[in-house]
Amino acid sequence: MAMVPYTQMQLLRERKQFEQLVDQQKWDEIALGDARLMSAVTCAAEDSEKDLTLLLTEMKEIVCTYRGLLDSCSQKMAHCLKTESFMS
């Protein structure tokens, strides 16, 4: 059984926490979560003991999370624009 480097475990934890913030739409906390997640990505990518396959799999999950965040923002913006034009 291969050992997973600490930096990659930390990345996994940060991604899951970030996903929770996105799912709960905690907009004030997302920016801080984003900074922590990007720091964890950097640490994991620079780790000489990294498992590249695991890292790439995790990066795919992170990209999907950000795609979901962008979709959520787009939907929220479209709703706001509809509401604003309706009120005018």
C-alpha positions, -999 to +999 in steps of 0.1 A: +000+000+000+015+033-011+017+062+014-001+094+004+020+125+010+008+149+037+006+177+012-019+157-009-040+148+021-041+185+030-051+193-006-080+168-003-092+184+029-090+219+016-109+209-016-137+193+005-140+223+027-141+246-004-168+224-019-189+228+012-185+266+011-196+265-026-225+242-019-237+263+010-231+295-010-211+311+018-199+339-005-180+358+022-159+327+031-153+314-005-125+339-011-106+327+020-113+291+010-100+298-025-067+312-011-062+282+012-070+258-017-046+274-041-019+273-014-025+236-009-024+231-047+010+248-048+024+228-019+012+195-033+025+203-068+059+212-054+062+182-032+090+160-044+072+129-030+039+136-048+019+109-064+013+125-098-017+103-107-034+112-074-025+149-078-040+150-114-071+133-102-075+158-074-069+187-098-097+174-120-120+175-089-109+210-082-116+222-117-151+206-115-157+225-082-147+258-098-169+250-128-198+245-104-190+278-087-190+296-120-223+280-131-238+291-097-226+326-102-239+328-137-273+315-126-274+340-098-264+369-120-290+359-147-317+358-120-306+392-107-306+407-142-341+393-148-354+407-116-338+441-122-352+444-157-386+433-145-386+460-118-377+487-144 
